[in-house]
Amino acid sequence: MALSPVATPTGPPLLPLDAPAIAAFADRLAGSLREGVRIRDEVLQTVLCVVLAGGHLLLEDRPGVGKTQLARSLAGAIGGRFSRVQATVDLLPADILGATVWHAGTETFAFHPGPVFANVVLVDELNRATPKTQSGLLEAMQERQVTVDGHTHPLERPFTVVATQNPTVGYDGTYVLPPAQLDRFLARVSLGYPSAEQEVALLRERPSANVRVAGSLDELIAAQAGTERIHAAEPLLAYVVALLHATRRHPLAATGASPRSGLGLLGAARARAALLGRDFVLPDDVQALAPAVLAHRIEPVAAAPPEAQDEVVADALREVPAR
């Protein structure tokens, strides 16, 4: 049975929003997300930056802290279609992307879209899927399209993948995400446990399963377009590149941050500037998002300690002067 059509923008496209309008939209979006999940302010800001920059989000945390609810709330807040894929060892690429099916009645082949054809796609426990299945997401996450049986099918905008993975220590049946997969995620965050006050509020009243719609899909696309126009001066660009180079020469890094991560860091920094109502990027924006954007893209040397990725980014931020 084919999926229903993905939610798509309707009406004439909006002009790109300016920074104050983006900030107002993001504030409404944050309010809706808080209805659905208890989340720390700094993590919520990173999530909003990922959305405004048009990126994908990797949630790495233990079960039961609200990862699935965050993805579902995000789809509800933008009035988009939500789909969920539970990754298991027997999951196939076609289970995510879709397949071409023969219809005997019409004697024709028809493409049946998979759950990736949605505005917010949650891939739960991505590291339980085999490398072959993980690779099926690469084209969708980078080119916003999927190719099945030689035919290319574009994905609708906006499109965001939210993937989760639980800690792998002591867990059987998991596969380490390869660098090519990790590099597709704009940011990696951990929700962590809520504060005592938030947890009391959670026990008092469960978060809403259906959050308020904060804006239309058109408005989000206009906000994303406006985010791309936030000004980044030449010295700021040089600062981002210097950070990337610092990660590449760090003794704990076998492979440093990629050029794609530099584009992602700049996009996320533009989003943070817009969230704060500014039409220009500051080094503070880069520094605030560098750990979430860069750390998971760094491949540590074999003998590196578990916290090596974070240490590489922290050392780069200390080493490279911002001005």
Buried (B, 14 or more C-beta within 10 A) or exposed (E): EEBEEBBEBEEEEBEBBBBEBBBBBBEBBBEBBBBBBBBBEEBBBBBBBBBBBBBBBBBBBEEEBBBBBBBBBBBBBBBBBBBBBEBBEEBBBBBBBBBEEEEEEEEEEEBBBBBBBBBBBBBBBBBBBBEEBBBBBBBBBEEBEBEBEEEEBEBBBBBBBBBBBBEBEEEEEBBEBEEEBBBBBBBBBBBBBBEEEBEEBBEEEEBBEEBBBBBBBBBBBBBBBBBBBBEBEEEBEEBBBBBBBBBBEBEBBBEBBBEEBBBBBBBBBBBBBBBBBBBBBBBEBBBBBBBBBBBBBBBBEEEBEEEBBBBBBBBBBEEBEBE
